[in-house]
Amino acid sequence: MSRIGRMPISIPAGVDVKIEEGNLVTVKGPKGALTQQLHPAMTIRQEGAELLVTRPNDAKENRSLHGLTRTLLHNMVVGVTDGFKKELDVNGVGYRVAKEGGKLVMNLGFSHQVVMEESEGISIEVPNPNKIIISGTDKQRVGQFAAEVRETSARAL
């Protein structure tokens, strides 16, 4: 049995979980709502204030999906309650960042400024000219946006 997959996910107060047919899961909380289609082979059930994920058999694919499904559900619950955040430091002589409206404006040594738009579900903070804080409810989106910002700054070197 998967050590990760068999652990129950506790649902905090103020979080509403709805499991629809075909494993379409919607989690609503104080920071927003997330919806995700999970693999139909996994069985997701809610017992009181806990979510449980079980697998039909010990086939290799089902063993792999068991822990993955539980982790995705847990990330959804954490995302709508606490959210996720990535902090990036910008290092370089003359390198600086600023936020103008919904855009991240970076001066990275190019002959032009690099401008990135905030995407849906992502918020950007710039507490000082060398720090970027990216936050949101969806862990994958936050990480992807942070990776795109790092890629853009890496091209400047």
C-alpha angles and dihedrals in degrees: 000000000000112000091211097040097051095054112103120237112229115220112216123220112277095033120111120199121194120187114195132188113291092030096283101160125194120189119190124188144147094289097047143282133293128193126192136172108226128195111287094222092070120081114222119189136169119225111183109302094347137082119215128195121200132177127221097230144343097270113142094248092049092049089053094047094047097070093035093055092048092048093049091051092047091050090052092053093046091046096056093044107037105002128214129271137190122194119205127190120209112213125185141092107282094002114137140153134209138177118234112183107307094341133094109219115198128189103199106161096280121126086249138040119262111228124193123183123225107250126218112288093015126102125192126206126186107193092173135003093266102044133073123189116195116190139170146131099263112074093201094052093047091050093045093050091048089051091051091051090049091049091052093049092045091058088061093064 
